[in-house]
Amino acid sequence: MGVVISLEPHRIKREWEQEKKLLQDIQVQEVQATAKKVFIPVFEYFQFPYSFLEEACMDLALEAFLSGGKFSRYVEDRALPFKFQVQAAATIGLIAKELHEFIKSWVDEDPACDRAEMKEAVESFITYWWKRGLEAGTRRQLLRFH
């Protein structure tokens, strides 16, 4: 009788290696600068820099970056097919919603959290980092094939 081997540990290891390579294209200072540029104008009373909120923004920006990098394998002729654009929009929406809910739950004394401006800032921040991940992943794919 044959031996059954699970491929799950190998898939996880390969995914981990891809994420490590992809994260070489991003700098923490760049994420911090983008977060400050996007969120400081929105907050009126909350001290954003060096707060737990900045850390959450960085965490979800990295998640969006990695998500974009994973979608890069579906790029054809330097464009993402429509089917994957829909999936990407859903993924971006989920990450943005998570960050927006986190901000609302922790910074409830600032009236800026209830305005549409905050939601737009969160969506633009997450979309920016998702696109950067897609670009980095696409660049890696092109370099691998040439």
Beta strands, then each sheet from edge to edge (+ up, - down):
end
